Amino acid sequence: MATETITAPVLSTDLRGFSNIPPFPDDVPCAPLLKLSYQKLLDGDVEESQRLFEASKQLGFFYLDFRDSREGASILEDVDRLFDVGEQLFDLDVEEKQKYDFSSAKSYYGYKGYGKAIIDKAGTPDRNEFYNVSKDDILALSPPLPAPALLTHHRPLLAAYIHAAHAILAHLLTHLTHHLHLPPNTLPALHRLARPSGDQVRLLKAPPQDPSTLPQPALGEHTDFGSLTLLFNRVGGLQVLPPPPPGAPHQQPEWLFVRPLPGCAVVNLGDAMAMFTAGVLRSSVHRVVGPPGEQAAVSKYSVVYFARPEDEVLLRRLGGGDVIPALREGEVEEEVRSKDWVLRRALGRRVGGNVEEGWGGT
């Protein structure tokens, strides 16, 4: 796998949020993710576009560097503000936050408390709390959900971030459509901003851990069940499980950390992209553990955007190109509506949910 190995933090003129955090250690195994320039992709750089396609096939994880583009600078500013919002949100009293847990109404939006989801099939509770904000709610595509006053106040910021994040991911989908030899706009047309979908912003917090102990799982191994995930974090803990090396299909791969980089997002592909392409594009297994080294002693905050196909889209292989393999004679492929798939996977990992459906994956 041709990769650009990141061996040390990339320095940035804007280290806000990184400067007061202990450094990520250099003695832990890290995933050799490609680092792609968003500006080059905007400019239609052929080589950078090919690197995007290779990363999407090989591991399904890559860095997206925003520091060299005007659009990137804007989203980085919004993300900084959302980190601040997240800290204030999780400082609210537990009783206040629990008012916005809507899982009993079969909704995965709103608040998920510490230990209220499971990280494995044995039922081990998770070690984080998060708040999911619906794209459809913020853009008035669905009735507004009750929310803390803090989030209501910041609806314009959330709307700006949703528009920017969706535009970024739609641009990536345009490049992937081209490399898959699909008709123009095939993938973006399945992810229109103004159509109902399971897209969401997630603000997340995991508390400090004892640095003298081995990192404990905060979120169990899984694949994302949407199309693309845009993750901003400043503290480590994310790990990805690479595929076995070529020629050794039975060799057990090693979990590798994903080092947070200033000015960059981590992007990964989800199950929908693997289903659309019959496995040409990769949705890799990943998990979140306690941060390594001295970073374990600080709280870990993340800002995430999950892009998912429109609610009525059927998750099945796409036709119209010569890269995605066609169904073999007699082969039958399951078809599931995007909305049903997302709901099944999202609620399956809540305490009391259907564990088997919560793992899913391809």
Salt bridges, closest charged atoms under 4 A:
GLU4 OE1 - ARG51 NH2 3.32
ASP26 OD1 - ARG259 NH1 3.58
GLU48 OE1 - ARG51 NH1 3.01
GLU54 OE2 - LYS57 NZ 3.25
ASP65 OD2 - LYS35 NZ 3.76
ASP65 OD2 - ARG67 NH2 2.70
ASP80 OD2 - ARG16 NH1 3.91
ASP80 OD1 - ARG234 NH2 2.70
ASP84 OD2 - ARG16 NH2 2.60
GLU96 OE1 - LYS99 NZ 2.94
ASP101 OD1 - ARG350 NH1 3.85
ASP126 OD2 - LYS112 NZ 2.35
GLU129 OE1 - LYS97 NZ 2.95
ASP136 OD1 - LYS135 NZ 2.98
ASP137 OD1 - ARG155 NH1 3.11
ASP224 OD1 - HIS222 NE2 3.37
ASP224 OD1 - HIS286 NE2 3.06
ASP271 OD2 - ARG345 NH1 2.58
GLU310 OE2 - ARG192 NE 2.82
GLU312 OE2 - ARG337 NH1 2.73
ASP322 OD1 - HIS181 ND1 2.61
GLU331 OE2 - ARG317 NH2 3.56
GLU333 OE2 - ARG317 NE 2.85
GLU335 OE2 - ARG316 NH1 2.99
ASP340 OD1 - ARG337 NH2 2.93
GLU356 OE1 - LYS121 NZ 3.57
